[in-house]
Amino acid sequence: MSGTALRFGAERSYPLPHAGPDARFTESLVTSVAGVLVGYGYPRLDASADRAALEEALAAFLYNPLELDI
């Protein structure tokens, strides 16, 4: 497993290496996660800015940031 070591010695599975577009990361995934949040009593994501923020947060959790050649 190529995760990040935690201070307690356990390895993490996330974030994943970012190797370009991932077919699993879809609008449907964001909608499903939003639905789970609502199911736990969090407010609905009615504003497009909230949806965009959730998508960004999921991407940040799931994937290592792209390394840019500057």
C-alpha distance (Angstrom), angle and dihedral (degrees) to the residues before:
residue distance angle dihedral
M1 . . .
S2 3.78 . .
G3 3.81 100.2 .
T4 3.76 131.2 133.4
A5 3.82 115.1 -87.6
L6 3.79 115.6 -120.2
R7 3.76 123.0 -146.6
F8 3.81 89.5 -101.7
G9 3.80 91.9 57.2
A10 3.81 96.9 -106.3
E11 3.78 117.8 128.8
R12 3.77 123.7 -128.8
S13 3.78 123.9 -132.8
Y14 3.81 93.2 -155.4
P15 2.94 143.4 100.3
L16 3.79 96.5 46.3
P17 3.78 122.5 -147.3
H18 3.80 108.4 -91.3
A19 3.78 108.5 -127.5
G20 3.79 99.3 165.1
P21 3.79 131.2 -79.8
D22 3.80 115.7 5.4
A23 3.81 115.5 -152.9
R24 3.82 89.8 -152.5
F25 3.82 92.5 63.0
T26 3.79 99.3 82.1
E27 3.78 140.8 147.5
S28 3.79 85.3 -103.2
L29 3.82 90.8 59.3
V30 3.81 91.1 52.3
T31 3.83 90.0 47.0
S32 3.82 90.9 50.2
V33 3.81 93.0 50.1
A34 3.81 89.9 47.1
G35 3.81 88.4 52.0
V36 3.80 91.7 51.7
L37 3.81 89.9 51.6
V38 3.82 90.8 51.3
G39 3.80 89.1 48.6
Y40 3.80 88.6 58.1
G41 3.79 91.4 52.1
Y42 3.80 101.0 -95.1
P43 3.81 117.7 137.2
R44 3.82 120.9 -90.2
L45 3.79 116.5 -98.1
D46 3.79 98.1 -117.7
A47 3.81 98.6 149.5
S48 3.79 117.3 77.0
A49 3.81 88.4 -137.1
D50 3.83 89.3 60.0
R51 3.82 91.2 50.1
A52 3.79 90.7 48.9
A53 3.81 90.2 49.7
L54 3.82 91.2 50.8
E55 3.81 90.9 49.3
E56 3.81 90.0 49.8
A57 3.81 92.1 48.3
L58 3.81 91.7 49.8
A59 3.79 91.6 49.3
A60 3.81 90.6 48.9
F61 3.82 90.8 51.6
L62 3.80 95.9 43.5
Y63 3.79 103.2 42.1
N64 3.77 140.2 41.1
P65 3.80 109.0 -117.6
L66 3.77 116.1 -95.1
E67 3.78 111.6 -98.7
L68 3.78 108.6 -126.0
D69 3.78 123.5 -153.4
I70 3.78 103.4 -133.0
